[in-house]
Amino acid sequence: MQIAIAEAKAQFADLIRRAEAGEEIELTRYGRPVARLTASPARANSLIGCAKGQVRLPDDMNDGDDQVARLFRDSGILPE
């Protein structure tokens, strides 16, 4: 399907739904194709959250934060 950018503005939400459903939509300016709306490929193997419940952080993980902060502050790396 081809549609002028000016018309697409008013129908944007519908055009996105149609692209999600698999339709390819070509946006035109002065009758010339300039962009294409298509559905994004699905991410089959997302790693976000894959280790949920499998990682245990030690209770003393934050011990020494004051010492590390002092080392950074005294190093001159951080702006005053």
Backbone as numpy.savetxt, mean C-alpha at the origin, in Angstrom:
# Nx Ny Nz CAx CAy CAz Cx Cy Cz
-13.79 -1.56 -22.80 -14.63 -0.39 -22.80 -13.75 0.84 -22.80
-14.11 1.86 -23.52 -13.43 3.15 -23.51 -14.35 4.21 -22.94
-13.77 5.12 -22.16 -14.55 6.20 -21.59 -13.65 7.43 -21.44
-14.21 8.58 -21.73 -13.46 9.83 -21.60 -13.21 10.12 -20.12
-12.07 10.70 -19.84 -11.71 11.01 -18.45 -12.77 11.88 -17.79
-13.29 12.85 -18.51 -14.32 13.73 -17.95 -15.55 12.94 -17.51
-15.96 11.97 -18.30 -17.11 11.13 -17.92 -16.74 10.17 -16.80
-15.51 9.67 -16.82 -15.06 8.71 -15.82 -15.09 9.30 -14.42
-14.83 10.60 -14.30 -14.85 11.24 -12.98 -16.18 11.04 -12.29
-17.26 11.18 -13.03 -18.60 11.05 -12.44 -18.97 9.61 -12.14
-18.30 8.66 -12.80 -18.65 7.24 -12.66 -17.53 6.44 -12.02
-16.61 7.11 -11.33 -15.39 6.46 -10.87 -15.66 5.22 -10.02
-16.52 5.31 -9.03 -16.78 4.16 -8.14 -17.32 2.98 -8.95
-18.22 3.24 -9.88 -18.76 2.17 -10.72 -17.68 1.56 -11.61
-16.82 2.41 -12.15 -15.74 1.90 -13.00 -14.77 1.03 -12.21
-14.49 1.40 -10.99 -13.62 0.58 -10.13 -14.27 -0.77 -9.88
-15.56 -0.79 -9.58 -16.26 -2.06 -9.36 -16.18 -2.94 -10.62
-16.36 -2.33 -11.77 -16.31 -3.09 -13.02 -14.91 -3.63 -13.27
-13.89 -2.84 -12.96 -12.51 -3.32 -13.12 -12.24 -4.48 -12.16
-12.74 -4.38 -10.93 -12.56 -5.46 -9.96 -13.21 -6.75 -10.46
-14.30 -6.59 -11.21 -15.02 -7.76 -11.75 -14.32 -8.34 -12.98
-13.23 -7.70 -13.42 -12.47 -8.24 -14.53 -12.56 -7.47 -15.83
-13.37 -6.43 -15.86 -13.49 -5.65 -17.08 -12.29 -4.71 -17.22
-11.80 -4.56 -18.44 -10.70 -3.64 -18.70 -11.29 -2.33 -19.21
-10.95 -1.24 -18.56 -11.52 0.06 -18.90 -10.39 0.98 -19.33
-10.52 1.53 -20.52 -9.51 2.42 -21.07 -10.01 3.86 -20.96
-9.21 4.70 -20.33 -9.55 6.11 -20.19 -8.95 6.88 -21.36
-9.75 7.77 -21.92 -9.29 8.52 -23.08 -9.32 10.02 -22.82
-8.45 10.72 -23.54 -8.44 12.18 -23.52 -8.44 12.60 -24.99
-9.45 13.36 -25.36 -9.62 13.79 -26.75 -9.64 12.58 -27.70
-10.24 11.49 -27.22 -10.39 10.29 -28.05 -9.17 9.39 -28.10
-8.10 9.76 -27.43 -6.88 8.94 -27.44 -6.72 8.25 -26.10
-6.42 6.95 -26.11 -6.20 6.22 -24.85 -5.01 6.79 -24.07
-5.21 7.01 -22.79 -4.13 7.54 -21.95 -3.87 6.70 -20.70
-4.85 5.90 -20.29 -4.68 5.08 -19.09 -5.64 3.91 -19.15
-5.37 2.90 -18.31 -6.21 1.71 -18.30 -6.49 1.31 -16.85
-7.74 1.03 -16.56 -8.14 0.50 -15.24 -8.29 -1.01 -15.37
-7.58 -1.71 -14.52 -7.71 -3.17 -14.46 -7.66 -3.59 -13.00
-8.11 -4.77 -12.72 -8.05 -5.27 -11.35 -6.60 -5.58 -11.00
-6.25 -5.36 -9.76 -4.91 -5.72 -9.30 -4.84 -7.22 -9.13
-3.69 -7.81 -9.44 -3.56 -9.25 -9.23 -3.63 -9.57 -7.74
-4.30 -10.63 -7.41 -4.44 -11.03 -6.00 -3.09 -11.51 -5.48
-2.83 -11.20 -4.25 -1.60 -11.69 -3.61 -1.91 -13.02 -2.96
-1.36 -14.06 -3.52 -1.67 -15.40 -3.04 -0.94 -15.73 -1.75
0.27 -15.27 -1.59 1.08 -15.66 -0.44 1.50 -14.47 0.40
0.54 -13.76 0.93 0.85 -12.62 1.78 1.53 -13.11 3.05
2.62 -12.47 3.42 3.35 -12.86 4.62 2.90 -12.11 5.86
2.06 -11.11 5.68 1.62 -10.32 6.84 0.81 -11.21 7.77
1.27 -11.30 8.98 0.56 -12.08 10.00 0.81 -13.57 9.95
1.71 -14.04 9.11 1.88 -15.49 8.96 2.48 -16.15 10.20
3.14 -15.39 11.05 3.74 -15.97 12.25 2.98 -15.59 13.52
1.75 -15.10 13.34 0.97 -14.68 14.50 0.82 -15.84 15.49
1.14 -15.55 16.75 1.02 -16.56 17.79 2.21 -17.51 17.86
3.17 -17.39 16.96 4.31 -18.29 16.95 5.59 -17.64 17.48
5.54 -16.34 17.70 6.72 -15.63 18.15 6.48 -15.13 19.56
7.43 -15.40 20.43 7.34 -14.91 21.80 8.54 -14.03 22.08
8.28 -12.80 22.48 9.35 -11.86 22.80 9.73 -12.00 24.26
11.02 -11.90 24.57 11.43 -12.05 25.97 10.91 -10.90 26.82
10.65 -11.21 28.09 10.12 -10.20 29.00 11.09 -9.03 29.20
12.40 -9.30 29.07 13.39 -8.25 29.29 13.82 -7.56 27.99
13.00 -7.66 26.96 13.36 -7.12 25.66 13.69 -5.63 25.70
12.99 -4.87 26.53 13.20 -3.42 26.58 14.23 -3.00 27.61
14.79 -3.97 28.32 15.84 -3.62 29.29 17.02 -3.04 28.53
17.58 -1.99 29.05 18.74 -1.37 28.41 18.37 -0.27 27.44
17.07 0.02 27.26 16.68 1.09 26.34 17.28 2.43 26.74
17.35 2.70 28.04 17.92 3.97 28.51 19.39 4.05 28.13
20.10 2.93 28.25 21.52 2.90 27.91 21.72 3.13 26.41
20.90 2.50 25.59 21.00 2.67 24.14 20.68 4.12 23.77
19.65 4.69 24.37 19.29 6.08 24.09 20.43 7.01 24.47
21.06 6.75 25.60 22.18 7.57 26.06 23.35 7.46 25.08
23.61 6.26 24.56 24.70 6.08 23.59 24.43 6.87 22.32
23.19 6.84 21.83 22.85 7.62 20.65 22.98 9.12 20.92
22.46 9.54 22.08 22.47 10.97 22.42 23.92 11.45 22.53
24.77 10.67 23.15 26.16 11.07 23.37 27.02 10.95 22.10
26.55 10.21 21.10 27.35 9.99 19.89 27.35 11.20 18.97
26.36 12.10 19.12 26.27 13.24 18.22 25.53 12.93 16.94
25.02 11.71 16.80 24.27 11.33 15.59 22.91 12.02 15.55
22.26 12.10 16.70 20.93 12.70 16.77 21.04 14.21 16.89
20.18 14.96 16.20 20.19 16.42 16.34 19.72 16.84 17.71
20.20 17.94 18.16 19.81 18.45 19.48 18.49 19.15 19.43
